[in-house]
Amino acid sequence: MSPDLLFALGAMAVVTYLCRAAGYFAMGYVPLTPRIEAWLESIPIATLGAVLAPALANGGLPELAGFAVALVVMRQTGHDFLAAGCAVAVVAIGRALI
Amino acid sequence: MHQISFIWSGLRTGVVAGAPFTAGVLPYGIAFGVLAGQAGLDLQAATAMSVTVFSGSAQFVALQVWSDPIPLAALLFAAFAMNARYVLYGAMLRPHLAGLSPARAYGSLFFMNDANWALLVKQGGSGRWDGAFLFGSGLIIYLSWVIGTVLGGGFGRIIAAPETFGLDFLLIAFFVTLLVGLWRGRRDVAPLVTAVAAALAVDWLAGGSWGVLAGGLLGSLVGAFRPR
């Protein structure tokens, strides 16, 4: 592994561990404010939206169909692997047809 | 404050309680190993990431932004963004685990994840708090994540031309399932719309992984400052 790669992995590990430990540590001194709490709660949704949007915008019709299928199957069944599997199948079929 | 212990039986109870979750975590680990190979991480790097980071959603987002040269800012943002909820989890555990020595508390926190945090809160509801429970239940889930990564990384190399099978879309599909799972209703609309708009704009202007950073930050700030 290159030094850059090692550094990147190490830094990711440190940031992740700090997330796990920071709340526990901070609560020993000050309680979290509702605003910080609302911010922390909103980050995953916003980030996933930001990851998905460009990926879908750069995709074609099969990818959009796959997105819709993943969304609907997950909402209806709540089963993540089933939803992802259906979406992948739809994308594969769509690419074979177009 | 509760009486808190850190004993062998607590560790064992934790391992037993966490065991059912390995059935869900192992396939996720395998999927991560396969997709990491597609993203250009070798087996060593993928395994090292699972061993040291141990966060499925953050590692999946990392794969999505992975490129050459390594986009450090986006990787660190992914690690922070997908694990920010752990700050809240940890804060909630503080009153209950405060009796533990720092070494035991901060050591166990490395193994904290969605499943064993929920298990601990549930177990604590019945008045029994044992610090080793978090460690034990986290450890078994951690091991299945790492083993899954190695299996997926090993076998994944066999799959040629993954685009033909739509496998490159698996990562995107997982993000959709994560998003649906996290969705809390109307209060998430404004953060999501902001994030999508910002990500598209910045992606168009700057490209690379900056869209993820901009969208994640701006969207979450909208969530923090929305009127309640």
Interface residues (C-beta under 8 A of the other chain):
Chain A: M1 D4 L5 F7 A8 L9 G10 A11 M12 A13 V15 T16 Y17 C19 R20 A21 A22 G23 Y24 F25 A26 M27 G28 P31 L32 R35 I36 E37 A38 W39 L40 E41 S42 I43 P44 I45 A46 T47 L48 G49 A50 V51 L52 A53 P54 A55 L56 A57 P62 E63 G66 F67 A70 L71 M74 R75 G78 D80 F81 A83 A84 A87 V88 A89 V90 V91 A92 I93 G94 R95
Chain B: P27 Q44 A45 A48 M49 T52 V53 F54 S55 S57 A58 V61 A62 Q64 V65 P69 I70 L72 L75 L76 F77 A78 A79 F80 A81 M82 N83 A84 R85 Y86 V87 L88 Y89 G90 A91 M92 L93 R94 P95 L97 A98 A105 Y106 L109 F110 M112 E163 T164 F165 G166 L167 F169 L170 I172 A173 F174 F175 V176 T177 L178 L179 V180 G181 L182 W183 R184 D188 P191 L192 V193 T194 A195 V196 A198 A199 L200 D203 G211 V212 L213 A214 G215 G216 L217 L218 G219 S220 L221 V222 G223 A224 F225 R226 R228
